[in-house]
Amino acid sequence: MNQRPKNPTSQRPYRRQILAGDAVRPAPDPWARANGKLPMTMLQRNFLVIALILLVISGALIFLDLVLLATVPLFLLALFLIAGRFVF
């Protein structure tokens, strides 16, 4: 009995392209250590910016004597800081 593959393309060998190390660019790692004046990664910088925005909003609401309304951004800031402790 002759057993032939049903799909003629299944006989083709797989080919891989081999690239030199300088031809491959790795994706930027958000957790990688940063260099420069302020050694922060993009993820840490965004975290700090969002935390400062929440702090400024709640400070402005407290200054305008809207303390009850300021509890919302302060609560979000607290959750954000707790989550940041586990992430960083």
C-alpha positions, -999 to +999 in steps of 0.1 A: +000+000+000+014+034-010+011+061+017+014+095+001+008+127+020-025+143+011-010+178+010+020+182-014+032+213+006+038+192+037+069+177+020+087+211+019+113+216+046+110+245+069+135+273+064+147+297+089+163+330+083+195+336+103+202+372+112+234+386+125+233+401+160+236+437+147+206+432+124+182+424+152+168+453+173+152+442+206+119+458+217+123+485+243+118+470+278+097+492+301+113+475+331+149+482+320+171+506+339+174+540+324+204+562+321+206+600+322+201+628+346+170+613+362+175+575+361+138+565+356+122+542+331+093+553+310+069+533+332+082+549+364+080+583+348+044+578+338+036+565+373+051+596+389+033+620+365-001+603+372+005+604+410+014+641+408-017+649+388-039+632+413-022+650+441-026+684+425-062+678+417-070+668+453-049+697+466-068+721+445-102+707+456-091+709+493-080+745+487-114+753+472-130+739+503-144+709+485-130+683+509-158+658+503-151+659+466-114+657+472-117+623+487-122+607+453-088+616+439-072+610+472-087+575+473-075+569+437-041+581+447-040+557+477-049+528+455-024+539+429+004+541+455-005+507+469-004+492+434+029+509+427+044+493+458+036+459+443+047+468+408+080+486+416 
